[in-house]
Amino acid sequence: MSSGAGGSGDGSSEAFAGQLGLPDPGSDVNAHDFQIRQRQSGMRTMIPVKIVAVHGGGVDKEPTVDVQPLIKQMDGSGKTQSHGIVYGIPASRNRAGNSAIINDPRVGDMGMMSVADRDISSAKSSMQESNPGSFRRHSLSDGIYHGNLFNKEPPKQYIHFKDDGVDITDVNKNMISTSKDGISLNGVVIDRDGNVKAPGEMTAKSKGGSSVTVSGHKHPSTDKPTPGT
């Protein structure tokens, strides 16, 4: 916030205390140190944010997000003020070349936003080496969102990499699990030799009238099941 006391700039009488402390004007060294601190305070590096809107996403368009910084501004007397919304921030995803794991951010997610040291607007629009879009430095407008932090609840669908295998679970409670015994799909186990073990019934042609089950069908004289028997 402002380094000196004064009005808020909108015509109101509200004032903010500056950051100048009592020892700062006491010597040239102190004054110089204060100037350095003031310059450093404008060098944004990274800040936690909360997503208030998501634009794009899915396969065709990588998302951008509008975010609310979670750390308020503070003046010299400890008076605080919220940041405004920062719009159109690119959200990073796990991608390499033409391969990606698509897990788009959601409103309410919280994560860290890194801040570039120069204006990246030209590079964002051209997607190639570009001149800085302006002379601005360390601006929140040049942020990149990296999620996700400060989650209150466990995920409902996930890929879990464990020491003994991998679990994949979705919101419908379908589950694929791998282990030394093979792959389990909702309880059906396929081992590494291709053998299948099913805890439930296995039915062929289940959508037609001539369905046949593995455990309930009969073999009259051949080694093939007869539909409908």
Contacts in CASP RR format, 6 or more apart in sequence:
PFRMAT RR
TARGET T0000
AUTHOR 0000-0000-0000
METHOD contacts of the structure
MODEL  1
MSSGAGGSGDGSSEAFAGQLGLPDPGSDVNAHDFQIRQRQSGMRTMIPVK
IVAVHGGGVDKEPTVDVQPLIKQMDGSGKTQSHGIVYGIPASRNRAGNSA
IINDPRVGDMGMMSVADRDISSAKSSMQESNPGSFRRHSLSDGIYHGNLF
NKEPPKQYIHFKDDGVDITDVNKNMISTSKDGISLNGVVIDRDGNVKAPG
EMTAKSKGGSSVTVSGHKHPSTDKPTPGT
1 16 0 8 1.000
1 18 0 8 1.000
1 19 0 8 1.000
1 73 0 8 1.000
1 74 0 8 1.000
1 75 0 8 1.000
1 76 0 8 1.000
1 81 0 8 1.000
2 16 0 8 1.000
2 18 0 8 1.000
2 75 0 8 1.000
3 18 0 8 1.000
3 19 0 8 1.000
3 20 0 8 1.000
3 38 0 8 1.000
4 16 0 8 1.000
4 17 0 8 1.000
4 18 0 8 1.000
4 19 0 8 1.000
4 20 0 8 1.000
5 15 0 8 1.000
5 16 0 8 1.000
5 17 0 8 1.000
5 18 0 8 1.000
6 15 0 8 1.000
6 16 0 8 1.000
7 13 0 8 1.000
7 14 0 8 1.000
7 15 0 8 1.000
7 16 0 8 1.000
8 14 0 8 1.000
8 15 0 8 1.000
8 16 0 8 1.000
16 75 0 8 1.000
16 76 0 8 1.000
16 77 0 8 1.000
16 79 0 8 1.000
17 75 0 8 1.000
17 76 0 8 1.000
17 77 0 8 1.000
17 78 0 8 1.000
17 79 0 8 1.000
18 75 0 8 1.000
18 76 0 8 1.000
18 77 0 8 1.000
19 34 0 8 1.000
19 37 0 8 1.000
19 38 0 8 1.000
19 41 0 8 1.000
19 75 0 8 1.000
19 76 0 8 1.000
20 34 0 8 1.000
21 34 0 8 1.000
23 30 0 8 1.000
24 30 0 8 1.000
24 31 0 8 1.000
24 33 0 8 1.000
24 34 0 8 1.000
25 31 0 8 1.000
42 138 0 8 1.000
43 117 0 8 1.000
43 137 0 8 1.000
43 138 0 8 1.000
44 115 0 8 1.000
44 138 0 8 1.000
44 139 0 8 1.000
44 140 0 8 1.000
45 114 0 8 1.000
45 115 0 8 1.000
45 138 0 8 1.000
46 112 0 8 1.000
46 113 0 8 1.000
46 114 0 8 1.000
46 115 0 8 1.000
47 69 0 8 1.000
47 70 0 8 1.000
47 71 0 8 1.000
47 112 0 8 1.000
47 113 0 8 1.000
47 115 0 8 1.000
47 140 0 8 1.000
48 69 0 8 1.000
48 70 0 8 1.000
48 71 0 8 1.000
48 110 0 8 1.000
48 111 0 8 1.000
48 112 0 8 1.000
48 113 0 8 1.000
48 149 0 8 1.000
48 150 0 8 1.000
49 67 0 8 1.000
49 68 0 8 1.000
49 69 0 8 1.000
49 70 0 8 1.000
49 86 0 8 1.000
49 110 0 8 1.000
49 111 0 8 1.000
49 112 0 8 1.000
49 113 0 8 1.000
49 145 0 8 1.000
50 67 0 8 1.000
50 68 0 8 1.000
50 70 0 8 1.000
50 108 0 8 1.000
50 109 0 8 1.000
50 110 0 8 1.000
50 111 0 8 1.000
51 65 0 8 1.000
51 66 0 8 1.000
51 67 0 8 1.000
51 105 0 8 1.000
51 106 0 8 1.000
51 107 0 8 1.000
51 108 0 8 1.000
51 109 0 8 1.000
51 110 0 8 1.000
51 145 0 8 1.000
52 66 0 8 1.000
52 67 0 8 1.000
52 68 0 8 1.000
52 85 0 8 1.000
52 107 0 8 1.000
52 108 0 8 1.000
53 65 0 8 1.000
53 66 0 8 1.000
53 107 0 8 1.000
54 63 0 8 1.000
54 64 0 8 1.000
54 65 0 8 1.000
54 66 0 8 1.000
54 91 0 8 1.000
54 104 0 8 1.000
54 105 0 8 1.000
54 106 0 8 1.000
54 107 0 8 1.000
55 63 0 8 1.000
55 64 0 8 1.000
55 65 0 8 1.000
55 66 0 8 1.000
55 88 0 8 1.000
56 62 0 8 1.000
56 63 0 8 1.000
56 64 0 8 1.000
56 104 0 8 1.000
57 63 0 8 1.000
57 102 0 8 1.000
57 104 0 8 1.000
58 102 0 8 1.000
58 104 0 8 1.000
59 102 0 8 1.000
62 90 0 8 1.000
62 91 0 8 1.000
62 93 0 8 1.000
63 90 0 8 1.000
63 91 0 8 1.000
63 93 0 8 1.000
63 104 0 8 1.000
63 105 0 8 1.000
64 88 0 8 1.000
64 89 0 8 1.000
64 90 0 8 1.000
64 91 0 8 1.000
65 88 0 8 1.000
65 89 0 8 1.000
65 91 0 8 1.000
65 105 0 8 1.000
65 145 0 8 1.000
66 85 0 8 1.000
66 86 0 8 1.000
66 87 0 8 1.000
66 88 0 8 1.000
66 89 0 8 1.000
67 85 0 8 1.000
67 86 0 8 1.000
67 89 0 8 1.000
67 113 0 8 1.000
67 145 0 8 1.000
68 82 0 8 1.000
68 83 0 8 1.000
68 84 0 8 1.000
68 85 0 8 1.000
68 86 0 8 1.000
69 82 0 8 1.000
69 83 0 8 1.000
69 84 0 8 1.000
69 86 0 8 1.000
69 113 0 8 1.000
69 140 0 8 1.000
70 110 0 8 1.000
72 80 0 8 1.000
72 81 0 8 1.000
72 82 0 8 1.000
72 83 0 8 1.000
73 80 0 8 1.000
73 81 0 8 1.000
73 82 0 8 1.000
73 83 0 8 1.000
74 80 0 8 1.000
74 81 0 8 1.000
75 81 0 8 1.000
83 140 0 8 1.000
86 113 0 8 1.000
86 140 0 8 1.000
86 141 0 8 1.000
86 143 0 8 1.000
89 113 0 8 1.000
89 143 0 8 1.000
89 144 0 8 1.000
89 145 0 8 1.000
90 124 0 8 1.000
90 143 0 8 1.000
90 144 0 8 1.000
90 145 0 8 1.000
91 104 0 8 1.000
91 105 0 8 1.000
91 144 0 8 1.000
91 145 0 8 1.000
91 147 0 8 1.000
92 144 0 8 1.000
92 145 0 8 1.000
92 146 0 8 1.000
92 147 0 8 1.000
93 100 0 8 1.000
93 101 0 8 1.000
93 102 0 8 1.000
93 103 0 8 1.000
93 104 0 8 1.000
94 100 0 8 1.000
94 101 0 8 1.000
94 103 0 8 1.000
95 101 0 8 1.000
105 145 0 8 1.000
105 147 0 8 1.000
105 148 0 8 1.000
109 147 0 8 1.000
109 148 0 8 1.000
110 147 0 8 1.000
110 148 0 8 1.000
110 149 0 8 1.000
110 150 0 8 1.000
110 151 0 8 1.000
111 145 0 8 1.000
111 146 0 8 1.000
111 147 0 8 1.000
111 148 0 8 1.000
111 149 0 8 1.000
111 150 0 8 1.000
112 145 0 8 1.000
112 146 0 8 1.000
112 147 0 8 1.000
112 149 0 8 1.000
113 140 0 8 1.000
113 143 0 8 1.000
113 144 0 8 1.000
113 145 0 8 1.000
113 146 0 8 1.000
114 143 0 8 1.000
114 144 0 8 1.000
114 146 0 8 1.000
115 138 0 8 1.000
115 139 0 8 1.000
115 140 0 8 1.000
115 142 0 8 1.000
115 143 0 8 1.000
116 138 0 8 1.000
116 142 0 8 1.000
116 143 0 8 1.000
116 144 0 8 1.000
117 137 0 8 1.000
117 138 0 8 1.000
118 132 0 8 1.000
118 136 0 8 1.000
118 137 0 8 1.000
118 142 0 8 1.000
119 132 0 8 1.000
119 133 0 8 1.000
119 134 0 8 1.000
119 135 0 8 1.000
119 136 0 8 1.000
119 139 0 8 1.000
119 141 0 8 1.000
119 142 0 8 1.000
120 132 0 8 1.000
120 133 0 8 1.000
120 142 0 8 1.000
120 143 0 8 1.000
121 133 0 8 1.000
121 134 0 8 1.000
121 141 0 8 1.000
121 142 0 8 1.000
122 130 0 8 1.000
122 131 0 8 1.000
122 132 0 8 1.000
122 133 0 8 1.000
123 129 0 8 1.000
123 130 0 8 1.000
136 142 0 8 1.000
156 171 0 8 1.000
157 169 0 8 1.000
157 170 0 8 1.000
157 171 0 8 1.000
158 167 0 8 1.000
158 168 0 8 1.000
158 169 0 8 1.000
159 166 0 8 1.000
159 167 0 8 1.000
159 168 0 8 1.000
160 166 0 8 1.000
160 167 0 8 1.000
160 168 0 8 1.000
160 169 0 8 1.000
164 179 0 8 1.000
164 180 0 8 1.000
165 177 0 8 1.000
165 178 0 8 1.000
165 179 0 8 1.000
166 177 0 8 1.000
166 178 0 8 1.000
167 175 0 8 1.000
167 176 0 8 1.000
167 177 0 8 1.000
167 178 0 8 1.000
168 175 0 8 1.000
168 176 0 8 1.000
168 177 0 8 1.000
169 175 0 8 1.000
174 186 0 8 1.000
175 184 0 8 1.000
175 185 0 8 1.000
175 186 0 8 1.000
175 187 0 8 1.000
176 183 0 8 1.000
176 184 0 8 1.000
176 185 0 8 1.000
176 186 0 8 1.000
177 183 0 8 1.000
177 184 0 8 1.000
178 184 0 8 1.000
181 189 0 8 1.000
181 191 0 8 1.000
182 189 0 8 1.000
182 190 0 8 1.000
182 191 0 8 1.000
182 192 0 8 1.000
183 189 0 8 1.000
183 190 0 8 1.000
184 190 0 8 1.000
187 198 0 8 1.000
187 199 0 8 1.000
188 196 0 8 1.000
188 197 0 8 1.000
188 198 0 8 1.000
188 199 0 8 1.000
189 196 0 8 1.000
189 197 0 8 1.000
189 198 0 8 1.000
190 196 0 8 1.000
191 197 0 8 1.000
198 214 0 8 1.000
201 213 0 8 1.000
201 214 0 8 1.000
201 215 0 8 1.000
202 213 0 8 1.000
202 214 0 8 1.000
202 215 0 8 1.000
203 211 0 8 1.000
203 212 0 8 1.000
203 213 0 8 1.000
203 214 0 8 1.000
204 211 0 8 1.000
204 212 0 8 1.000
204 213 0 8 1.000
204 214 0 8 1.000
204 225 0 8 1.000
205 211 0 8 1.000
205 212 0 8 1.000
205 227 0 8 1.000
210 227 0 8 1.000
210 228 0 8 1.000
211 227 0 8 1.000
211 228 0 8 1.000
212 225 0 8 1.000
212 226 0 8 1.000
212 227 0 8 1.000
212 228 0 8 1.000
212 229 0 8 1.000
217 225 0 8 1.000
217 226 0 8 1.000
217 228 0 8 1.000
217 229 0 8 1.000
218 225 0 8 1.000
218 226 0 8 1.000
218 229 0 8 1.000
219 225 0 8 1.000
219 226 0 8 1.000
220 226 0 8 1.000
220 229 0 8 1.000
END
